[in-house]
Amino acid sequence: MWKPLDTRGWRERRRGDISGVLGSVREIIDTVRRDGDAGLIELSRRFDGFEGGSPVILPEEIEEAYDEVDDRLIEALCEAEARITHFHELQKSRSLWLEEIEPGVTLGVRTRPLDRVGCYVPGGRAAYPSTVLMTAVPARVAGVPEICICTPPPGDPLTLVAMDIAGVNEGYRVGGAQAIAAMAIGTETIGKVAKIVGPGNVYVTAAKMLLRGEAEIDFPAGPSEIGIIADMTADPSYIAADVLAQAEHDPHSASVLVTTDAGLADRVGREIERMLASAPRKEIIEKALAHSGYVIASNRAEAIRVMDAIAPEHLSLQVADPMALLQEVGHAGSIFVGPYTPVACGDYASGTNHVLPTAGYASVYSGLDVHHFCTRSQVQILTEEGLDAIGDVVEALAEAEGLAAHAESVRVRRRG
């Protein structure tokens, strides 16, 4: 079960699942595009057992959801929301900054929120109210005026409460690729969005990739994964607990331990077997462990090279000098430093975001943050003095490229 793992071709294997569903997802997209709400409802009934007439989550349903949720959980959601809000507030850019670079030449950036975004919150095997917070809160902090959420029916009460706490404007009981299609294309009920964010299964990921021409996306976010770099100082029970925590997400989740200590890998394996015996989601974990395992590295540098090639969604550093290693590792969606920083804290309440690129995409994408919900326009302001300062350069380069009108647009101003 816990075994040596060949990580060569890791990214290709992790991404390969999408190709097998592209045909089905295209059919779903075509149905929503052609039939709108009617097609969406039919797909929801077929795939999710939806029994209602409209997918809209009404305000009174959210009010009723509060009565079904334990006060302790409501308090936990509120505290998590406050921490997530604080961290994302730190990321906010100035709406406009300007700086005079030289006399008469002022440059800057203007930042504006997107007009409307869609957040996808998975359902099915479990409810994910935390994903409501992780997707909607940074959008709200960014200043997005319209935030809608799609989540598979029937809609867990805790998820509905989280929507209210996060400041979501609209909610819909619709899941899977059909939800992504509805938000990207628009239907009579669900308005088209500028961008779609949030994790999901292989069908959701495929739909996001296929619909990028209709709406931008955050990044590919498929089955969850963790990479762990550990040395002889690491506690095997901590590592085993992190492996099981990741594995219980989904049968396609994966965990990779890279260590210079072969004995540690064996000790972790024994701890996994011990903990697995009483794990509530044992069947899911066992399937995920089939994609998981360990790599014995000959030295620290090799351990870093192996992990950088994986570019994991989550990276845990459980070594004697984790802060030094933090400076050396390259690619990861979110990094958890030291033995007392389990991934679960980032999943819920440390304040960082748990919507992260998977399958090696952390090498080119960053995790969800406030900047995903903004556009930035470069600004330039020239006075007559400034135009004179750079005019010769502009004219010379424009003429060299054969763009005479470009040069003349400068020249006519300088002539006065």
C-alpha positions, 0 to 999 in steps of 0.5 A, a space after each residue: 500500500 505505502 510503496 516506493 513511487 516513480 515520479 517520472 511523468 508525474 504531471 502527465 499522469 495527473 493531467 491525463 484523466 481530463 482527456 478521457 472526459 472531454 467528449 462527454 463534457 463537450 456534449 454537456 456544454 453544447 446542451 447548455 448553450 443550445 437549451 439554456 435553463 431547460 437543458 441545465 435542469 435536465 442535466 441536473 436531474 440526470 447527473 445529480 438527481 435534482 428534483 426542483 423546478 428552479 436551481 435558484 437558492 432563495 433568501 428564505 432558504 438561507 435563513 432556514 439553513 441557520 436553524 439547521 446548523 449548530 451555533 458552534 459551527 456558525 461561530 467557526 465559520 465566522 472566525 475562519 471568514 475573519 482570518 481569511 478576510 484579514 489575509 486577503 486584505 493584505 493583498 489589496 493593491 492601491 486602486 491607483 498609484 502614480 509616480 513621476 519617473 522623470 520630469 514630465 513623465 508619470 507612470 502608474 497602474 490603475 486596478 479595478 475589480 471584475 464586474 461579475 464572477 462565478 465560484 464553484 463549490 464541490 459537493 457529492 462526497 462531502 460538503 465544502 463550506 470552507 470553499 465558499 469562504 475561500 472563493 467568495 471572500 477574496 472576490 468580495 475583498 477585491 470589490 467584485 460587485 456580483 458574486 454567484 456560487 454554484 454547488 451541487 444539489 440538494 445544497 448542504 445547510 452549512 454551505 448555504 450559511 457560509 454563502 451568507 457569511 461570505 457575502 455571496 449575492 446569488 446561489 444556485 443548486 447546480 453542479 458539475 460541468 453543467 454548472 461551469 457551462 451555465 456560468 461561462 455561457 449564461 442562461 435565462 436564470 444564471 447570468 454570464 460571469 467574467 471569471 470562474 474560480 474554484 476546485 472540482 472533479 475531472 469533469 469540472 476541470 475539463 469544462 473550465 479548460 474548454 470554456 476559457 474562450 467564454 470566461 476566464 478561469 483561475 487555473 486547473 484545479 483537479 484532485 488534491 495532492 500533497 508533497 512532503 520533504 522530510 528528514 530523520 528529525 520528522 515525526 512519522 505519525 505527523 507525516 502519516 496523518 497528513 497523508 491520510 488527510 489528503 487521501 480522504 478528499 478523493 480516490 484520485 488524491 495523491 501524497 508523495 513523501 521525499 526523504 533522505 531517510 529510508 527508515 523514515 519512509 518505513 516508519 511512516 508506512 507503519 503509521 499509515 497502516 495503524 491509522 487507516 484501520 480506524 479511518 472513517 473514509 477508509 475506502 476512499 483513502 485506500 484508493 488514493 494511496 494507490 497513487 501515493 508513495 515515497 521517494 528516497 533521495 540521496 541528498 537534500 539537493 536531489 529531494 528538492 529537484 524531485 519535489 520541484 518536478 512534481 510542483 505539488 498543490 500543497 508542500 509540507 516541509 518537515 525537516 530540521 531547518 525548514 526556513 532554510 529549505 523554504 528559500 530553496 524549494 521552487 514550485 508549490 501552490 501553498 507551503 506549510 513550514 515545520 512540524 506544527 503546520 498541518 495542511 488542514 489549517 490552511 484548508 480552513 482557518 489560518 487565512 491562506 487560500 486553499 484553492 490551488 493549482 494541482 497536477 504540476 500547474 503550480 510551476 506556472 500558476 499561483 493559488 487563488 488570491 485577490 489579484 485573480 479578481 482584478 484587472 490592472 491598467 497601465 497608466 502614463 501621463 506626459 507633459 510637453 517636457 516629458 514628450 520632448 524627453 522621450 520623443 526622439 527615442 519613440 520617433 527613431 524606433 517607430 521609423 525603424 519599424 516602418 510605422 511612419 504614422 506612429 512617429 508622426 503622432 509624436 512629431 506633430 505634438 512636438 512641432 506645436 
